[in-house]
């Protein structure tokens, strides 16, 4: 019984426990479900917040990117706008420049028209002068006819008075009047020729004189010896070297002769090529400063100096064409222009002579209304054939013309170079200008040196030529051969004959002699009456 009660109690207790357990399980489950719902709500809320933050970040990034793109676009647009403004300003400036150039062109056209009118007026004036000369010639012919008529009358009168035949009277009359007729005819001819020269060449002389006066020149000349000054004579031993090896190496490297003599504190450099002399002088200067003088060092210094001189030649050529305002010259021609600095002709520096001729040509061409720039270019290049480094059998004018053709120069410049010594025919107006300016530059006093023998020979020939005329007693060539003074016998030469004699001597000098510039012929006739009171 007790067992069954115990079992029953156990069963009742178990059922109650089960009920209580279920209730507890239900409460726990409800609590877990509530907590799960709260966690789910929290997760959803956090997810929504994260999504909102991500959205805001994406919007901010998109906004920043938009602003960045907008700024770049505005910057690009601003740059394009500035570029367009700059192009527009450049176009405006170009339009202004074109307008100015058009105004200058119109001004030049007006000047050219004015010059053409002046030339036309000069032509008309010259035509009037030629007409006047023709009328004067007709007057002379008429007077000659009158003289012939008078001569015939005199012949008739002489026949009646002297009872001579016509031939005899004619011979006597011709003997008596021959000298007077010749004198008068020569005087007439001389006056007419001088007046024609004065009138016909008036404008040409004006242009030449103005050109010479407006051109400044230098009167410097060079020779074929250079002097290298040293501080003491001890340097001479170093330059000579052991058994003369240093001086032989220097002469072999430079191609000049080094003269080390008793001249105090000086070494003589002799050679006909000024470029070689300059290389030798500079090399000696560097070797003496360095103190290390031996054959290997000499060859090194000479090579460096030669390179420096070549660079200097190019620089001199470029500076020359820039100073003269000449553009578009071939580099080889520029180099040859620089080499002119180290060449001379009759003692006159070739570069200085060419610069002088270029300026004279430009001035004369401007006075004549021609292309001054082209004339200046031809004047600078007219002696370019003299600096051709290779040996050539052609004259320097022809060689210069071939060089100008090779480097595509203007045909007028080519013709002016080839024709400035009359080797070829002149085909342009610039050619005679170059020839005249070359003569002006070379014949002015002090421009060129002349050998003493040829100078004295020319003076003797000048005096002998004038001494062969009848009536001349003494001749003196003075003013370095630019003036010839002639003493004549007053008993054999009259005053009128003295004027004719000066003209005849000047004409003979022009035909038979060559001389620079002009020679003034002065005939002096002096009448002396001597008596003695006893």
C-alpha positions as CSV (number, residue, x, y, z in Angstrom):
1,X,0.0,0.0,0.0
2,X,2.8,2.3,1.0
3,X,4.5,1.4,-2.2
4,X,1.6,2.2,-4.3
5,X,1.1,5.4,-2.4
6,X,4.8,6.2,-3.0
7,X,4.4,5.4,-6.7
8,X,1.3,7.5,-6.9
9,X,3.0,10.3,-5.1
10,X,5.9,10.0,-7.5
11,X,3.6,10.0,-10.5
12,X,1.7,13.0,-9.2
13,X,4.9,14.8,-8.4
14,X,6.3,13.9,-11.8
15,X,3.2,15.2,-13.5
16,X,3.4,18.4,-11.6
17,X,7.1,18.8,-12.4
18,X,6.4,18.2,-16.0
19,X,3.7,20.9,-15.9
20,X,6.0,23.3,-14.1
21,X,8.8,22.5,-16.6
22,X,6.6,23.1,-19.5
23,X,5.4,26.4,-18.1
24,X,9.1,27.4,-17.5
25,X,10.0,26.3,-21.0
26,X,7.1,28.3,-22.4
27,X,8.3,31.4,-20.4
28,X,11.9,30.9,-21.5
29,X,10.8,30.5,-25.1
30,X,8.7,33.6,-24.9
31,X,11.6,35.5,-23.5
32,X,13.9,34.2,-26.2
33,X,11.4,35.1,-28.9
34,X,11.1,38.6,-27.4
35,X,14.9,39.0,-27.3
36,X,15.2,37.7,-30.8
37,X,12.6,40.2,-32.0
38,X,14.4,43.0,-30.2
39,X,17.8,41.8,-31.7
40,X,16.2,41.6,-35.2
41,X,14.8,45.1,-34.8
42,X,18.2,46.3,-33.6
43,X,19.9,44.7,-36.6
44,X,17.4,46.1,-39.0
45,X,17.8,49.5,-37.4
46,X,21.6,49.3,-37.6
47,X,21.3,48.1,-41.2
48,X,19.1,51.0,-42.1
49,X,21.5,53.4,-40.4
50,X,24.5,51.9,-42.2
51,X,22.6,52.1,-45.5
52,X,21.8,55.7,-44.8
53,X,25.4,56.5,-44.0
54,X,26.6,54.6,-47.2
55,X,24.0,56.6,-49.1
56,X,25.3,59.8,-47.7
57,X,28.9,58.9,-48.4
58,X,28.1,57.9,-52.0
59,X,26.2,61.2,-52.4
60,X,29.1,63.2,-51.0
61,X,31.5,61.3,-53.3
62,X,29.3,61.9,-56.3
63,X,29.0,65.6,-55.3
64,X,32.7,66.0,-54.9
65,X,33.3,64.2,-58.2
66,X,30.7,66.5,-59.8
67,X,32.3,69.6,-58.3
68,X,35.8,68.4,-59.5
69,X,34.5,67.7,-63.0
70,X,32.8,71.1,-63.0
71,X,36.0,72.8,-61.9
72,X,38.0,71.0,-64.5
73,X,35.5,71.9,-67.2
74,X,35.5,75.5,-66.1
75,X,39.3,75.6,-66.1
76,X,39.4,74.0,-69.6
77,X,36.8,76.4,-70.7
78,X,38.7,79.4,-69.2
79,X,42.0,78.2,-70.9
80,X,40.2,77.9,-74.3
81,X,38.6,81.3,-73.7
82,X,42.1,82.9,-72.9
83,X,43.6,81.1,-76.0
84,X,40.8,82.5,-78.1
85,X,41.4,86.0,-76.7
86,X,45.1,85.7,-77.3
87,X,44.5,84.6,-80.9
88,X,42.1,87.4,-81.4
89,X,44.7,89.9,-80.0
90,X,47.4,88.4,-82.3
91,X,45.0,88.8,-85.3
92,X,44.3,92.4,-84.3
93,X,48.1,93.1,-84.0
94,X,48.7,91.3,-87.3
95,X,46.0,93.5,-88.9
96,X,47.7,96.6,-87.5
97,X,51.1,95.5,-88.8
98,X,49.7,94.8,-92.2
99,X,48.0,98.2,-92.1
100,X,51.3,99.8,-91.2
101,X,53.1,97.8,-93.9
102,X,50.5,98.9,-96.4
103,X,51.0,102.5,-95.4
104,X,54.8,102.1,-95.7
105,X,54.4,100.5,-99.1
106,X,52.2,103.4,-100.2
107,X,54.8,105.9,-98.9
108,X,57.6,104.0,-100.7
109,X,55.4,104.0,-103.9
110,X,54.9,107.8,-103.6
111,X,58.7,108.2,-103.1
112,X,59.4,106.1,-106.1
113,X,56.9,108.0,-108.2
114,X,58.6,111.3,-107.0
115,X,62.0,109.9,-107.9
116,X,60.7,108.8,-111.3
117,X,59.4,112.3,-111.8
118,X,62.7,113.8,-110.8
119,X,64.6,111.5,-113.1
120,X,62.2,112.5,-115.9
121,X,62.9,116.1,-115.2
122,X,66.6,115.4,-115.2
123,X,66.3,113.6,-118.6
124,X,64.4,116.6,-120.0
125,X,67.1,118.9,-118.7
126,X,69.8,116.8,-120.2
127,X,67.9,116.8,-123.5
128,X,67.7,120.6,-123.4
129,X,71.4,120.8,-122.7
130,X,72.1,118.4,-125.6
131,X,69.9,120.6,-127.9
132,X,71.9,123.7,-126.7
133,X,75.2,121.9,-127.5
134,X,73.9,121.0,-131.0
135,X,72.9,124.7,-131.6
136,X,76.3,125.8,-130.4
137,X,77.9,123.3,-132.7
138,X,75.9,124.7,-135.6
139,X,77.1,128.1,-134.5
140,X,80.7,126.9,-134.6
141,X,80.1,125.4,-138.1
142,X,78.6,128.7,-139.3
143,X,81.6,130.6,-137.9
144,X,83.9,128.2,-139.6
145,X,82.1,128.8,-142.9
146,X,82.5,132.6,-142.4
147,X,86.2,132.1,-141.6
148,X,86.5,130.1,-144.9
149,X,84.8,132.9,-146.8
150,X,87.1,135.5,-145.2
151,X,90.1,133.3,-146.0
152,X,89.0,133.2,-149.7
153,X,88.7,137.0,-149.8
154,X,92.1,137.4,-148.2
155,X,93.6,135.0,-150.7
156,X,92.1,137.1,-153.6
157,X,93.5,140.3,-152.1
158,X,96.9,138.8,-151.5
159,X,97.0,137.6,-155.2
160,X,96.2,141.2,-156.3
161,X,98.6,142.9,-153.9
162,X,101.6,140.5,-154.1
163,X,101.1,139.4,-157.6
164,X,101.5,135.8,-156.4
165,X,99.7,132.7,-157.7
166,X,96.9,131.2,-155.8
167,X,98.9,128.2,-154.7
168,X,101.8,130.4,-153.5
169,X,99.5,132.8,-151.7
170,X,97.6,129.9,-150.2
171,X,100.8,128.3,-148.9
172,X,102.0,131.6,-147.3
173,X,98.6,132.2,-145.8
174,X,98.4,128.7,-144.5
175,X,101.8,129.0,-142.9
176,X,100.8,132.3,-141.2
177,X,97.4,131.2,-140.0
178,X,97.9,127.6,-139.2
179,X,99.1,128.1,-135.7
180,X,96.3,130.5,-134.9
181,X,93.6,128.3,-136.5
182,X,94.8,125.3,-134.6
183,X,94.9,127.2,-131.3
184,X,91.4,128.6,-131.8
185,X,90.0,125.2,-132.9
186,X,91.6,123.5,-130.0
187,X,90.3,126.1,-127.6
188,X,86.8,125.8,-129.0
189,X,87.0,122.0,-128.8
190,X,88.3,122.1,-125.2
191,X,85.6,124.5,-124.1
192,X,82.9,122.5,-125.7
193,X,84.2,119.2,-124.2
194,X,84.6,120.7,-120.8
195,X,81.2,122.2,-120.8
196,X,79.6,119.0,-122.1
197,X,81.4,117.0,-119.3
198,X,80.2,119.5,-116.7
199,X,76.6,119.4,-117.8
200,X,76.3,115.7,-118.8
201,X,78.1,114.3,-115.7
202,X,76.9,116.9,-113.2
203,X,74.4,114.5,-111.5
204,X,76.8,111.6,-111.6
205,X,79.5,113.6,-109.9
206,X,77.0,114.8,-107.3
207,X,76.1,111.2,-106.5
208,X,79.7,110.0,-106.3
209,X,80.8,113.0,-104.1
210,X,77.8,112.7,-101.7
211,X,78.5,108.9,-101.5
212,X,82.1,109.4,-100.6
213,X,81.4,112.2,-98.1
214,X,78.7,110.1,-96.3
215,X,81.0,107.0,-95.9
216,X,83.4,106.9,-93.0
217,X,86.6,104.9,-93.7
218,X,89.6,103.7,-91.7
219,X,93.1,104.2,-93.0
220,X,94.7,101.0,-91.5
221,X,97.1,98.7,-93.4
222,X,98.8,95.4,-92.5
223,X,102.1,93.7,-93.6
224,X,103.4,90.2,-93.7
225,X,105.3,90.3,-90.4
226,X,104.0,90.0,-86.8
227,X,105.9,90.8,-83.7
228,X,105.4,88.7,-80.5
229,X,106.6,90.6,-77.5
230,X,108.1,88.7,-74.5
231,X,109.0,89.7,-71.0
232,X,112.6,88.6,-71.1
233,X,115.0,87.0,-73.5
234,X,115.1,83.9,-71.4
235,X,111.9,82.8,-73.1
236,X,113.7,82.6,-76.5
237,X,115.7,79.6,-75.3
238,X,112.6,77.8,-74.3
239,X,111.0,78.6,-77.7
240,X,114.0,77.3,-79.6
241,X,114.3,74.1,-77.4
242,X,117.0,71.5,-77.4
243,X,118.8,71.5,-80.8
244,X,115.9,73.7,-82.1
245,X,113.2,71.0,-81.9
246,X,110.6,73.3,-80.4
247,X,110.9,76.0,-83.0
248,X,110.9,73.4,-85.8
249,X,107.8,71.8,-84.4
250,X,106.1,75.2,-84.2
251,X,107.0,76.1,-87.8
252,X,105.8,72.7,-89.0
253,X,102.5,73.0,-87.2
254,X,101.7,76.6,-88.1
255,X,103.4,76.9,-91.6
256,X,105.2,80.2,-90.8
257,X,108.8,81.2,-90.1
258,X,109.8,82.0,-86.5
259,X,112.7,84.4,-86.4
260,X,114.5,84.5,-83.0
261,X,117.3,87.1,-83.4
262,X,119.0,89.8,-81.4
263,X,115.9,91.9,-81.2
264,X,115.4,92.6,-77.5
265,X,112.2,91.1,-75.9
266,X,110.6,90.2,-79.3
267,X,110.1,87.2,-81.6
268,X,109.4,87.8,-85.3
269,X,106.7,85.8,-87.0
270,X,107.0,85.9,-90.8
271,X,104.5,84.6,-93.4
272,X,102.3,85.7,-96.2
273,X,99.2,84.1,-94.8
274,X,97.8,86.3,-92.0
275,X,95.7,83.4,-90.6
276,X,98.7,81.3,-90.1
277,X,100.6,84.2,-88.5
278,X,97.7,84.8,-86.1
279,X,97.6,81.1,-85.2
280,X,101.3,81.2,-84.5
281,X,101.1,84.3,-82.4
282,X,98.3,83.1,-80.2
283,X,99.9,79.7,-79.9
284,X,103.2,81.3,-78.7
285,X,101.3,83.4,-76.3
286,X,99.6,80.4,-74.7
287,X,102.8,78.3,-74.7
288,X,104.7,81.1,-72.9
289,X,102.0,81.6,-70.4
290,X,101.8,77.8,-69.7
291,X,105.6,77.4,-69.5
292,X,105.4,73.8,-70.9
293,X,107.0,74.0,-74.3
294,X,107.7,70.8,-76.1
295,X,106.7,69.3,-79.5
296,X,103.6,67.4,-78.2
297,X,102.3,70.4,-76.3
298,X,103.0,72.6,-79.3
299,X,100.9,70.4,-81.5
300,X,98.1,70.4,-79.0
301,X,98.1,74.2,-78.5
302,X,98.3,74.8,-82.2
303,X,95.3,72.5,-82.9
304,X,93.2,74.3,-80.2
305,X,94.2,77.7,-81.5
306,X,93.4,76.8,-85.1
307,X,89.9,75.6,-83.9
308,X,89.4,78.9,-82.0
309,X,90.5,80.9,-85.1
310,X,88.0,79.0,-87.3
311,X,85.2,79.8,-84.7
312,X,86.4,83.4,-84.7
313,X,86.3,83.6,-88.5
314,X,82.6,82.4,-88.4
315,X,81.8,84.9,-85.7
316,X,83.4,87.8,-87.6
317,X,81.5,86.8,-90.7
318,X,78.2,86.7,-88.8
319,X,78.9,90.0,-87.0
320,X,79.7,91.6,-90.4
321,X,76.5,90.6,-92.1
322,X,74.5,91.6,-89.0
323,X,76.2,95.0,-88.9
324,X,75.5,95.6,-92.6
325,X,71.9,94.2,-92.4
326,X,72.4,91.5,-94.9
327,X,70.1,88.4,-94.4
328,X,69.9,84.9,-95.9
329,X,73.6,84.6,-96.7
330,X,74.8,81.0,-97.1
331,X,76.9,79.7,-94.1
332,X,79.9,79.0,-96.4
333,X,79.8,82.6,-97.7
334,X,79.6,83.9,-94.2
335,X,82.7,81.9,-93.3
336,X,84.5,83.4,-96.4
337,X,83.5,86.9,-95.3
338,X,85.1,86.2,-91.9
339,X,88.3,85.0,-93.7
340,X,88.5,88.4,-95.4
341,X,89.6,89.8,-92.0
342,X,92.9,88.0,-92.4
343,X,93.5,88.9,-96.1
344,X,94.9,92.1,-97.6
345,X,95.2,93.5,-101.1
346,X,98.0,96.0,-101.7
347,X,98.2,96.5,-98.0
348,X,94.4,97.2,-97.7
349,X,92.5,94.9,-95.4
350,X,90.1,92.9,-97.6
351,X,87.2,92.9,-95.1
352,X,87.5,96.6,-94.4
353,X,87.6,97.2,-98.2
354,X,84.5,95.0,-98.8
355,X,82.6,96.7,-95.9
356,X,83.5,100.1,-97.4
357,X,82.4,99.1,-100.9
358,X,79.1,97.7,-99.5
359,X,78.3,100.9,-97.8
360,X,79.3,103.0,-100.8
361,X,77.2,100.8,-103.1
362,X,74.1,101.1,-100.8
363,X,74.5,104.9,-100.6
364,X,74.9,105.3,-104.4
365,X,72.1,102.9,-105.2
366,X,69.8,104.8,-102.8
367,X,70.7,108.0,-104.5
368,X,69.9,106.5,-107.9
369,X,66.7,105.0,-106.8
370,X,67.9,101.3,-107.1
371,X,67.7,98.4,-104.7
372,X,70.2,99.5,-101.9
373,X,70.1,96.1,-100.1
374,X,71.0,94.2,-103.2
375,X,73.8,96.6,-104.0
376,X,75.1,96.3,-100.5
377,X,75.1,92.5,-100.8
378,X,77.0,92.7,-104.1
379,X,79.5,95.1,-102.7
380,X,80.3,92.9,-99.7
381,X,80.7,89.8,-101.9
382,X,82.6,91.3,-104.9
383,X,86.0,90.1,-103.8
384,X,84.9,86.8,-102.3
385,X,87.0,84.9,-104.8
386,X,90.2,86.1,-103.2
387,X,89.6,84.0,-100.0
388,X,88.9,80.7,-101.7
389,X,91.3,78.4,-99.8
390,X,92.1,76.2,-102.8
391,X,94.5,77.2,-105.6
392,X,92.6,78.3,-108.7
393,X,93.8,79.5,-112.1
394,X,90.6,81.6,-112.7
395,X,90.6,85.4,-111.9
396,X,89.1,86.2,-108.5
397,X,86.1,87.9,-110.1
398,X,85.2,84.8,-112.1
399,X,85.9,82.6,-109.2
400,X,83.7,84.7,-106.9
401,X,80.9,84.6,-109.5
402,X,81.1,80.8,-109.6
403,X,80.9,80.7,-105.8
404,X,77.9,83.0,-105.8
405,X,76.2,80.7,-108.4
406,X,77.0,77.7,-106.3
407,X,75.3,79.1,-103.2
408,X,72.2,80.4,-105.1
409,X,72.8,84.2,-104.9
410,X,70.7,86.7,-106.8
411,X,71.5,86.9,-110.6
412,X,72.2,90.6,-110.3
413,X,74.7,90.0,-107.5
414,X,76.3,87.2,-109.5
415,X,76.7,89.5,-112.5
416,X,78.1,92.4,-110.4
417,X,80.7,90.1,-108.9
418,X,81.9,88.7,-112.2
419,X,81.9,92.1,-114.0
420,X,83.6,94.4,-111.5
421,X,86.9,94.0,-113.4
422,X,85.2,93.7,-116.9
423,X,85.8,89.9,-117.2
424,X,82.2,89.5,-118.3
425,X,79.5,91.9,-119.8
426,X,77.4,93.9,-117.3
427,X,73.7,93.1,-117.5
428,X,72.3,95.1,-114.5
429,X,72.5,98.6,-113.1
430,X,74.1,97.3,-109.9
431,X,77.3,96.1,-111.8
432,X,78.7,99.5,-112.7
433,X,77.9,100.8,-109.2
434,X,80.0,98.0,-107.7
435,X,82.8,98.7,-110.1
436,X,82.8,102.4,-109.4
437,X,82.7,101.9,-105.6
438,X,85.5,99.4,-105.8
439,X,87.6,101.9,-107.6
440,X,86.6,104.7,-105.1
441,X,87.6,102.5,-102.1
442,X,90.9,101.3,-103.6
443,X,92.1,104.7,-105.1
444,X,91.5,107.0,-102.2
445,X,94.7,108.4,-100.5
446,X,96.2,106.0,-98.0
447,X,94.0,103.0,-99.0
448,X,96.6,100.9,-100.6
449,X,100.4,100.6,-100.6
450,X,102.4,100.6,-103.8
451,X,105.8,99.1,-104.4
452,X,108.6,101.7,-104.4
453,X,110.0,100.6,-107.7
454,X,106.7,100.8,-109.6
455,X,105.9,104.1,-107.9
456,X,109.1,105.7,-109.0
457,X,108.8,104.2,-112.4
458,X,105.3,105.7,-112.8
459,X,106.6,109.2,-111.8
460,X,109.4,109.0,-114.3
461,X,107.1,107.9,-117.1
462,X,104.8,110.7,-116.3
463,X,107.5,113.3,-116.5
464,X,109.0,111.8,-119.7
465,X,105.6,111.7,-121.4
466,X,105.1,115.4,-120.8
467,X,108.7,116.3,-121.7
468,X,108.2,115.0,-125.2
469,X,105.9,117.8,-126.2
470,X,107.5,120.8,-128.1
471,X,108.1,123.9,-126.0
472,X,108.3,122.0,-122.7
473,X,111.4,122.8,-120.7
474,X,110.9,121.1,-117.3
475,X,108.4,118.7,-115.8
476,X,107.8,117.9,-112.1
477,X,105.5,115.1,-110.8
478,X,104.4,116.3,-107.3
479,X,101.8,115.3,-104.7
480,X,102.7,111.6,-105.0
481,X,102.1,111.7,-108.7
482,X,98.7,113.3,-108.5
483,X,99.8,116.6,-110.0
484,X,102.1,117.3,-112.9
485,X,103.6,120.8,-113.2
486,X,105.1,121.7,-116.6
487,X,107.3,124.7,-117.3
488,X,107.2,125.9,-121.0
489,X,109.3,128.3,-123.0
490,X,107.5,131.6,-123.3
491,X,109.1,132.3,-126.7
492,X,107.7,129.2,-128.3
493,X,104.4,128.7,-126.4
494,X,101.8,131.4,-126.2
495,X,99.1,131.8,-123.5
496,X,96.5,130.2,-125.7
497,X,98.8,127.4,-126.6
498,X,99.5,126.7,-122.9
499,X,95.8,125.9,-122.4
500,X,95.8,123.6,-125.4
501,X,99.0,122.0,-124.3
502,X,97.6,121.1,-120.8
503,X,94.6,119.5,-122.5
504,X,96.7,117.5,-125.0
505,X,99.0,116.2,-122.2
506,X,96.0,115.2,-120.1
507,X,94.5,113.3,-123.0
508,X,97.8,111.5,-123.7
509,X,98.1,110.5,-120.0
510,X,94.6,109.0,-120.0
511,X,95.4,106.9,-123.1
512,X,98.9,105.7,-122.3
513,X,99.2,105.4,-118.5
514,X,97.5,103.5,-115.6
515,X,97.2,105.4,-112.3
516,X,94.9,105.6,-109.3
517,X,92.5,108.5,-109.0
518,X,93.2,111.5,-111.2
519,X,96.2,113.6,-112.2
520,X,96.1,117.4,-112.3
521,X,98.1,118.9,-115.2
522,X,99.3,122.5,-114.7
523,X,101.2,124.3,-117.5
524,X,103.2,127.4,-116.3
525,X,104.3,130.0,-118.8
526,X,106.5,132.8,-117.5
527,X,107.7,135.8,-119.5
528,X,110.9,137.4,-118.2
529,X,112.4,140.6,-119.6
530,X,116.0,141.2,-118.5
531,X,118.0,144.3,-119.1
532,X,121.3,145.6,-117.6
533,X,122.0,149.2,-116.6
534,X,125.6,150.0,-117.2
